[in-house]
Amino acid sequence: MCSYLNPSEFQSEARWRPGSVLGIESSCDETAAAVLSCEGEVLSNVVSSQVAVHEKFGGVVPELAARAHLGKIDMVVREALATARVSKHTLGAIAVTQGPGLAGALLVGVNYAKALSYGLGISIIGVNHLQGHIASAWLADSMFPLSCIVLVVSGGHTHLYRHEVDGRCTLLGRTRDDAAGEAFDKGAQMLGLGYPGGPAIDRVARSGDIQVFRFPRFHRAKHSLEFSFSGLKTALLYKLREMGGPLRSQQTADLAAGYQEAIVQVLATKAFAALKQSNLAALAVVGGVSANTRLRTVLNERAAREGIRLSLPPIEFCTDNAAMIASAGRQLLMNGERPHADLDITPAERFVMVHEETRSNIGFSKG
């Protein structure tokens, strides 16, 4: 039986008393709220997308994102509580994304969470957005939190971590320029496929041939685990200029397939190289790009071939959502992290610092 904080005891509580957790996510262009039970079961996961707001601009406009969050957050939280059949007065804690992300968007979520926690007299815990994505792997497989490699791949992040059982993470590599999700968005824009680019390229590429157009794949020093996608984007631009004129539908499909394959193969190659270098046999791939069907196919096939335990979140937990934030916050509280009633946003926060290497041997190869 779960016990809950008495509002009158909140000021003197040094630790969280286990109870249901409300998660709030507003770091970019999704307003999301979710409720996890005392045992960590997802009772609700509500996401209000802003695609219609930003589509005409081909990307996220920070000012418009913040305004959209402000108009939606209370409704989304109420819906999450109603779907979960949980009263706000029985919540044990609130977990909220405090960074990294868009400053205005983060302010909406954090200030709402702080006001609610103060009014209810319950604990509030700030969560790093990347930490939330990592926790999404555990939502799919509660037995998975073991020593593993985690690839976080989304619109704003392409990071490789070594994750330990106790939650410690070491950053092994990251992108030097565009994230994989940005590369998808920019590629889709050049191909006239609309926004968001990842799902659009994924859909069109299914009828394309990956062998028709072969794009460059980034490499650095032999054992480097870093990424770069700016050269790939440039290669697509030059290819389109070379072809000239309007594209036939099959040409667009073939270009999308080849472009997508370059991204997918780099992601898979680096992830499995990290496994080998770390002598580990478990891999979690999380973030919006982990929903890509070609990436999931390549990862599943290679994991089966090499005897690697693979965790891929269900599609609803791949893109930005609040269930992952609630899960990460719950884990922090269970590990003894103290609630922070005065938490603030950290828009430029990095989960852990990258270990800089020499910048020699940077280049591209066909493959």
N, C-alpha and C positions, 0 to 999 in steps of 0.2 A: 504494500500500500504506500503510495507516494505521500509525502508530507509537503506542505507549502508554507512559504514565508507569511507570517502575520505582518501586515503593513506597519503596525506599531513597533515591530521589532527590527525593521529594516535598517535603521541608523546604526544599531549595535551589532548587526550581523557581519562577521568577518568572512564567512564562507556561505556558499550557495547550498540551500536545502533542496535536494532533487525534486523536480516537478516538471510539468510540461513547459516547453520552450517556444516562444514566438520568435520567428526569424523575420528580419526586414532587410531587403536589398534594394538599393537605389543608386548604384554606382555609375550607371550609364543610361541606357535607354529602355530598361524594363523596370516597372514598379512591381515589386513582388513581396508577398508575405506568406509564411507557412507556419504550421504548428506541428511540433514533434511531441509525442507522448513522453511520459516519464521514462519509458524503456527505450526511447529513440525511434519509435515507429512514426512514419510520416502520416499524419492525420489529415493534412490539407497542404496544398501547394498552389497558390494562386499567382499568376503572372499577367500583368497588363502590359502589352507590347506597345512601343511607340513607332513602329515601322511606318504607319501612315503619316505620322508627323514629320519624319525625316526623309522619306522616300524621294520627294521632289528635289532634295538637296544632294542626294547621292551619298549621304553620310550623316553622322549625328551632329546636330547644332546644340552646343552646351546650354545656351540660354533657353531654347525651346524645351530641351530635356528637363531642366529644372522646373519650368512652369508646369509641364505635364505631370511630373512627380507630385507637385504640390496639389494639383487638382484630383489626383487619383489615390494618394496613399491611404487616406482614412477609409475610403470605400474598399480598397484591396484588403486592408487589415480586418475590417469587419467581415468581409466575405470569407477570409481564411478562418476566422474564429467560428463563424456560423457553419461552415463546411465541416470543420473538425468537431463541432458540437462541444466546444470548450468555452466557458465563460472567461472573460478577461480577468475576473476576480480570482480565478483558480490557477492562473499562470504562475510558474515558478521563477521564470526569468525571461529577459528579452535579449536576443543576440542581433546585432546590427552591423552592416558593413560600414567601416570607417575609412577605408582606403585600400588600395589606390583607386582613383576614379575621377570623375568630373566634380570639381569643388561644389558648385551649386547643387548638383544632384545629390551628392553625399550629405550636404547640409540638411536637405529636406528629410532624408531618412533618419539621420542621427538626432536631429532636434525633435522629430516626432517620437522616436524611441525614448529619448530622455524624458520628455513630458509625460509619456505613458508610464514609464517606470517610476517616476516621482509620484504621479497621481495614485498609482496602485501600491507603491511602497515595495517594489520587487527589484531584484538584481538586474543590472544591465551589463553586457559584455560586448566590447568592440571586436570585430573580426576582420582580419585581412582578407581581401577579396580572393587572392590566390589560395589562401588557406581554406577558404570556402570551397573552391573548385576541387582541391585535393580531397576534402571531406566528402564530396559527391560520390567518390569511388566506394566509400564505405556504406553509403545509402543502398547501393546495389548488392553489396556483399559484406555483411556485418563481420564476417570472419577474416576479411582481407587485411586489416591493419597489421601488416608485418613488414619486415625490412624489404623495401622494393624501390624500383625506379618509378617516378611519376613524371609524365609529360603533360604539362598544362599548355593547351593550345587553343587560342581564342582570337577574337578580334583585336585585342590589345596586348596579348601575351603569348610568347612561345618560350617556355622555360622547362629545363630538365632538372629534376631534383632527385637526390637520394633521400628516401623517407625511412626513418627508423621506427621501431615499435612504440617508443615513448613519445613520438610526435616530432622529434627533432628532424629538421630538413637541412640538407646541404645543397646549395645551388651548384650544379655541374656545368651548365651551359645555358645560353639564352640567345635570342636573335640580336644581331648588331644593328638592325634597321627595322624594316616592316615585320610585324607579326604575321603568322600564316593567315589569319582571318582578314587582315588588311590586304594581303596579297590577293586573296579571293575577291574581296570587294573591288579592288582596283582593276583586276583582270576582267571581272564581270562588267564593269563600267566601260572598259575599252571594247568589249565584245557586244555591248548594247543589250545586256541581259538584265539590267535593273539592280535594285537594292532590296534586301541584303544579298551580297554576291555569292556567299558560300552555298546556300541552298539552290540558287539559280544555276551556278556552274555544275553542281552535283546533278541536278535534274537533266540539263542539256547534255552533259558528258556521257550519260548512259547510252546514248545512241551514237556516240563518236568512237573513233578508232585511235587508241593511244599510240599506235605506231606511225601514224601519218606525219605528225609534227612532234619532233623531239626537242625539248627545251633544256637549257643548262641547269645543272644541279650544283649548288654551292659546296665547295670544300675549302678547308683551311689546312692547318697542320694535320699530320696523319691521324693523331688521336684526339683532335679537337671535337668538342661536343657543342660548338656554337652553330648558329643558323644565320642565314641571310637570304632575303627574298627580293631585294631591290633589283638585282641583276636579272632575275626571272621576269619581273614586271617589264623591265626595259626590253628584254628579248621579245616579249609578246608585242610591244609597241612597234619595234622594228619589223617584225614579221607582218603585222597588219599594214604597215607602210609599203612594204615590199609587194604584198598581194594587191593592194590598191582596190578602189571601187567597192561596191556593196558585196557582202559575202553571201554565198548560198547557204541554206540551212545546214547542209551536211558539212560544209567547211567550218561553220561556227561550232558544230558539235565536235568535230575532230580537233579544232583548236582548244576548245574547252577541256576535252579529254586529255590532250597532251599537256596542257598547262596544269591541270589538276594532278596528273600523274607525277609531274616534277615535284610538286609540293608534298604529295603523299609519300613518295619514295624517300625524300630527304627526311621527313618526320620519322618514318619507320626505321630507316637506316641509323639515324642518330640515337633513337630510343634503344634499339637492340645493341648498338655499340656501347651505350652506357651500362646496359646489363652485363655485357662481357667484361668491361673494364672494372666494374664493381663486384663481379663474381656473385651476382644475384639472379634469382630465377622467377621473379614476380614483377609485373609491369601494370601500372594503372595509367590510363590515358583519359584526360578530363578536359572540360572546356567546350565551347561551342563547336569548334572544328571537329571534336571527337564524334559528332553526329554525322559526319560525312560518310556516305555509304562505301565509297571506294577505300577510304582509310580503314574503316572497320573490317572490310574484307581482307585487305593486305595484312593487318595486324593479327586477325584471327588465324589466317593461314600460316603465317610465320610462327606465331606462338605455338600452334599445334605441331608444326614441324620441328621446333627446337625445344619443346617441352617446357615452355614458359607459362606460368599462371598469369592470365590476363584479366584485368577488370576494366570493363567499359560501362559507364553509367547508362541506364535507360535514357532514351532521347529526352524525356521531360526534365532530366537532371543535368543535361549537357550544357545548355545555354544558361545565361544568368538566371538564377532562381533563389528563393529564400530558404528552401529546405536545406540546401548545402550550407547556408550561413547559420541556420539553427543547429545543424549537426556539428559544425566546427565550434560554435559557441558552447554547445553542450559538452563537447569533449574538453574544451578549455576549463570549464567550471568543474567537471568531474576530476580533472587533473590538479585541482586546487588553485586555479587562477582566481585572483580576487576580483570581484565586480568593480567597475569604475563608473560611479555616478557622474563624474565630471569629464568623461571622455570627450575628445574632440575629433574632427575629421583629419585625415592624413592623406590628402589627394595624391601626393607623389611618393608615398611610402613604398619601400621595396621589402619583400618578404624576408629575404636574406641578401647579403652583398655578394656580388659575383666576384670570383677570383680572376683578376685580370691576367691575361697571358700576353706574350709578345705577339704583335700583329703582323708577323711575317707569313709568307706562304698563302696569302689570300688569293683565291681565284675560282674559276669555274671549269667544269669539265662536262662534256657531253656524256649522257648515260641514260 
